[in-house]
Amino acid sequence: MTIETGRPDNLAELLRAGAPALSARWVELVAAPLRGRLSTAELERELSELFTAVLAGVESGSRDAQAAPYAETRALLSDMSRRRARAGFTPSETAIGVFALKQALFELIDRQEIDGGLRDVVAFSLLLDDLGLWTFETYAKAREEVIDEQAEQLLELTTPVVKLWDGVLAVPLVGTLDSARTQVVMEKLLESLVSTGAAHAIIDITGVLAVDTQVAQHLLKTVMAARLMGAECTISGIRPHIAQTIVGLGIEFGDITTKASLADALRHALRRSGVDVVAAQRSR
């Protein structure tokens, strides 16, 4: 937003005259809600850089927060917002970094420690409002990025590929299985087959609560992709109600091997590898 004052600009002079008192009070106001999560030295350094950038923009005569003179201010606010978002600060704790400067200015004018004209104060107030909105938008985008990263990391953690035996890999799945997660299963399993040279893979869905048509199709594609790489893939742990759902949906697994449990699938894979599992006889 641009404010035309219609007279010589005194705002820059006002900020320079009150800089020491403004900066000190600004740090106090910002530090209070943070409750020691940032040291005073950190806040002084951060807000000093921000004040210098804001003052440089004001001295240009522009009151448009999106204009070129405020590029440095926007960059500093963007960095601050991203750091706050990743450190777990709230939106209010982040936005106070901008709006507290307005309060500091009002307090000094009210105590007549600096002389601010109404037009200058209004112009500066509107400018800080725009910069505060910029800060909030940047914070919101950073939080979305953090949430997306955490979701991706969680997805990786919930689709582990483990080695059960020489040449036998397994992907034990637990919880909700959707298309995105099934795609991750395929990618991780195929990568592991390449890196380990395993000839057998087991997808165990004992802990999966439900399977729909799309997920079932993804599982079938995973099995077929593993076959193209020369590996035999077995699906184990199909619960009764999931089996009924698959039959009801008319999905055919064809010649894909299925086993009731992970143990059965492992025994099948070992047998296919030429390993016989026999029970040891206890000697008395």
C-alpha positions as CSV (number, residue, x, y, z in Angstrom):
1,M,0.0,0.0,0.0
2,T,1.3,3.5,-0.9
3,I,0.6,6.5,1.2
4,E,1.1,10.0,-0.2
5,T,1.7,12.4,2.6
6,G,1.4,15.5,0.4
7,R,4.3,17.2,2.2
8,P,8.0,16.7,2.9
9,D,8.8,13.3,4.4
10,N,9.6,13.5,8.1
11,L,9.2,9.8,8.8
12,A,12.8,8.9,8.2
13,E,13.9,11.7,10.5
14,L,11.5,10.6,13.1
15,L,12.8,7.0,13.1
16,R,16.5,8.2,13.1
17,A,15.8,10.5,16.1
18,G,14.1,7.8,18.1
19,A,16.3,4.9,17.0
20,P,18.0,4.1,20.3
21,A,14.8,4.2,22.4
22,L,12.7,2.5,19.6
23,S,15.2,-0.4,19.3
24,A,15.5,-0.9,23.0
25,R,11.7,-1.0,23.6
26,W,11.2,-3.1,20.4
27,V,13.5,-5.8,21.8
28,E,11.7,-5.7,25.2
29,L,8.3,-6.1,23.5
30,V,9.4,-9.0,21.3
31,A,11.3,-10.8,24.1
32,A,8.3,-10.9,26.5
33,P,6.1,-13.4,24.6
34,L,9.1,-15.5,23.6
35,R,9.8,-16.3,27.3
36,G,13.5,-16.8,26.9
37,R,13.4,-19.0,23.8
38,L,15.7,-16.4,22.1
39,S,18.4,-14.6,24.0
40,T,18.5,-10.8,24.2
41,A,21.7,-10.7,22.2
42,E,20.0,-12.7,19.4
43,L,17.0,-10.4,19.3
44,E,19.1,-7.3,19.4
45,R,21.2,-8.5,16.4
46,E,18.1,-9.6,14.5
47,L,16.0,-6.5,15.1
48,S,18.9,-4.2,14.6
49,E,19.4,-5.5,11.1
50,L,15.7,-5.3,10.5
51,F,15.4,-1.7,11.7
52,T,18.3,-0.7,9.5
53,A,16.6,-2.2,6.5
54,V,13.2,-0.6,7.3
55,L,14.9,2.8,7.8
56,A,16.7,2.5,4.4
57,G,13.3,1.8,2.8
58,V,11.6,4.7,4.5
59,E,14.5,7.0,3.5
60,S,13.8,6.2,-0.1
61,G,10.5,7.9,0.2
62,S,8.5,4.9,-0.7
63,R,5.8,3.5,1.5
64,D,5.0,0.5,-0.6
65,A,6.2,-2.7,1.3
66,Q,6.4,-4.5,-2.0
67,A,8.6,-1.9,-3.7
68,A,12.3,-2.4,-4.4
69,P,13.6,-0.3,-1.5
70,Y,12.0,-2.8,0.9
71,A,13.6,-5.9,-0.7
72,E,16.1,-6.3,2.1
73,T,13.4,-5.9,4.7
74,R,11.3,-8.6,3.0
75,A,14.3,-10.9,2.8
76,L,15.1,-10.5,6.5
77,L,11.5,-11.1,7.5
78,S,11.3,-14.1,5.2
79,D,14.4,-15.6,6.9
80,M,13.1,-14.8,10.4
81,S,9.7,-16.3,9.5
82,R,11.2,-19.5,8.2
83,R,13.5,-19.9,11.3
84,R,10.6,-19.3,13.6
85,A,8.3,-21.8,11.7
86,R,11.0,-24.5,11.8
87,A,11.8,-23.9,15.5
88,G,8.1,-24.3,16.4
89,F,7.2,-20.7,17.2
90,T,3.6,-19.7,16.9
91,P,2.3,-17.2,14.3
92,S,1.8,-14.6,17.0
93,E,5.3,-15.0,18.3
94,T,6.6,-14.5,14.8
95,A,4.4,-11.6,13.8
96,I,5.2,-9.7,17.0
97,G,8.6,-9.2,15.5
98,V,7.1,-6.6,13.2
99,F,4.0,-5.2,15.0
100,A,5.9,-4.6,18.2
101,L,7.8,-1.8,16.4
102,K,4.5,0.0,15.9
103,Q,3.7,-0.2,19.6
104,A,7.2,1.0,20.5
105,L,6.7,4.1,18.3
106,F,3.3,4.8,19.7
107,E,4.5,4.6,23.3
108,L,7.4,7.0,22.6
109,I,5.1,9.5,20.9
110,D,2.6,9.2,23.8
111,R,5.3,10.0,26.3
112,Q,6.4,12.8,24.0
113,E,10.0,11.4,23.9
114,I,9.8,11.9,20.1
115,D,7.6,14.2,18.0
116,G,5.7,12.3,15.3
117,G,3.2,13.9,13.0
118,L,-0.1,12.2,12.4
119,R,0.5,11.6,8.7
120,D,3.9,10.1,9.3
121,V,2.6,7.8,12.1
122,V,-0.3,6.6,10.0
123,A,2.0,6.0,7.0
124,F,4.4,4.0,9.1
125,S,1.6,2.1,10.8
126,L,0.2,1.0,7.4
127,L,3.7,0.1,6.2
128,L,4.3,-2.2,9.2
129,D,0.8,-3.8,8.6
130,D,1.9,-4.8,5.1
131,L,5.2,-6.1,6.3
132,G,3.4,-8.0,9.1
133,L,1.2,-9.7,6.5
134,W,4.3,-10.5,4.5
135,T,5.8,-12.1,7.6
136,F,2.6,-14.1,8.3
137,E,2.3,-15.4,4.7
138,T,6.0,-16.5,4.7
139,Y,5.5,-18.2,8.1
140,A,2.4,-20.1,6.7
141,K,4.3,-21.3,3.7
142,A,7.3,-22.4,5.8
143,R,5.0,-24.3,8.1
144,E,3.4,-26.1,5.1
145,E,6.9,-27.0,3.9
146,V,7.7,-28.4,7.4
147,I,4.5,-30.4,7.5
148,D,5.1,-31.8,4.0
149,E,8.7,-32.8,4.9
150,Q,7.5,-34.5,8.1
151,A,4.8,-36.4,6.2
152,E,7.3,-37.6,3.7
153,Q,9.7,-38.7,6.4
154,L,6.9,-40.5,8.2
155,L,5.9,-42.2,5.0
156,E,9.5,-43.4,4.6
157,L,9.6,-44.7,8.2
158,T,6.3,-46.6,7.8
159,T,7.5,-48.5,4.7
160,P,10.6,-50.3,5.9
161,V,12.3,-52.8,3.7
162,V,14.0,-55.4,5.9
163,K,16.3,-58.4,5.1
164,L,14.8,-61.6,6.5
165,W,17.4,-64.0,5.0
166,D,20.1,-64.0,2.4
167,G,18.3,-63.1,-0.8
168,V,14.9,-62.6,1.0
169,L,13.5,-59.1,1.6
170,A,10.2,-58.1,3.3
171,V,8.1,-55.0,3.5
172,P,5.9,-55.3,6.7
173,L,3.0,-52.7,6.3
174,V,0.9,-51.4,9.2
175,G,-2.0,-49.0,9.2
176,T,-3.7,-47.3,6.3
177,L,-2.5,-48.2,2.9
178,D,-3.3,-45.5,0.2
179,S,-2.0,-44.9,-3.3
180,A,0.8,-42.6,-2.3
181,R,2.1,-45.0,0.3
182,T,1.8,-48.0,-2.1
183,Q,3.9,-46.0,-4.6
184,V,6.6,-45.6,-2.0
185,V,6.4,-49.3,-1.2
186,M,7.1,-50.0,-4.9
187,E,10.0,-47.6,-5.2
188,K,11.7,-48.7,-2.0
189,L,11.3,-52.4,-2.7
190,L,12.6,-52.1,-6.3
191,E,15.6,-50.0,-5.1
192,S,16.3,-52.6,-2.4
193,L,16.1,-55.5,-4.9
194,V,18.7,-53.7,-7.0
195,S,21.0,-52.8,-4.1
196,T,20.9,-56.3,-2.5
197,G,20.4,-58.5,-5.4
198,A,17.7,-60.4,-3.5
199,A,15.6,-62.9,-5.5
200,H,12.6,-63.0,-3.2
201,A,10.5,-60.2,-1.7
202,I,7.5,-60.5,0.7
203,I,4.9,-57.8,1.0
204,D,3.2,-58.4,4.4
205,I,-0.1,-56.6,4.9
206,T,-1.0,-58.3,8.2
207,G,-1.3,-54.8,9.8
208,V,-3.2,-53.2,7.0
209,L,-6.9,-52.5,7.9
210,A,-8.4,-52.1,4.4
211,V,-7.5,-52.3,0.7
212,D,-9.4,-50.7,-2.1
213,T,-9.3,-51.2,-5.8
214,Q,-6.6,-48.7,-6.5
215,V,-4.3,-49.9,-3.7
216,A,-4.8,-53.5,-4.9
217,Q,-3.8,-52.5,-8.4
218,H,-0.7,-50.8,-7.1
219,L,0.3,-54.0,-5.2
220,L,-0.2,-56.0,-8.3
221,K,2.0,-53.6,-10.3
222,T,4.7,-53.8,-7.6
223,V,4.7,-57.6,-7.9
224,M,4.9,-57.4,-11.7
225,A,7.7,-54.9,-11.5
226,A,9.6,-57.1,-9.1
227,R,9.2,-60.0,-11.6
228,L,10.6,-57.9,-14.4
229,M,13.7,-57.5,-12.3
230,G,14.0,-61.3,-11.8
231,A,12.6,-61.4,-8.3
232,E,9.7,-63.5,-7.0
233,C,7.2,-61.5,-4.9
234,T,4.8,-63.0,-2.3
235,I,1.9,-61.2,-0.6
236,S,1.2,-62.4,2.9
237,G,-1.1,-61.6,5.8
238,I,-4.3,-61.0,3.8
239,R,-7.0,-60.7,6.4
240,P,-10.4,-62.4,5.9
241,H,-12.3,-59.2,5.4
242,I,-9.7,-57.8,3.0
243,A,-9.9,-61.1,1.1
244,Q,-13.6,-60.7,0.8
245,T,-13.2,-57.1,-0.4
246,I,-10.7,-58.2,-3.0
247,V,-13.1,-60.9,-4.3
248,G,-16.0,-58.5,-4.1
249,L,-14.2,-56.0,-6.2
250,G,-13.4,-58.6,-8.8
251,I,-9.6,-58.2,-8.5
252,E,-7.7,-61.2,-9.6
253,F,-4.2,-61.9,-8.3
254,G,-3.7,-64.5,-11.0
255,D,-0.6,-66.6,-10.4
256,I,0.8,-64.3,-7.7
257,T,1.7,-66.3,-4.6
258,T,-0.2,-65.4,-1.5
259,K,0.4,-66.8,2.0
260,A,-1.6,-66.6,5.2
261,S,1.3,-65.2,7.3
262,L,4.7,-63.8,7.1
263,A,6.2,-67.0,8.5
264,D,4.5,-69.0,5.7
265,A,5.8,-66.6,3.1
266,L,9.3,-66.8,4.5
267,R,9.2,-70.6,4.5
268,H,8.0,-70.5,0.9
269,A,10.8,-68.2,-0.1
270,L,13.4,-70.3,1.6
271,R,12.1,-73.5,0.0
272,R,12.3,-71.8,-3.4
273,S,15.9,-70.9,-2.6
274,G,16.7,-74.5,-1.8
275,V,16.6,-74.2,2.0
276,D,14.5,-76.7,3.9
277,V,13.3,-75.6,7.4
278,V,13.0,-78.6,9.8
279,A,12.2,-78.6,13.4
280,A,15.1,-79.6,15.6
281,Q,14.6,-82.5,18.0
282,R,15.3,-81.8,21.6
283,S,17.6,-84.2,23.3
284,R,16.7,-85.2,26.8
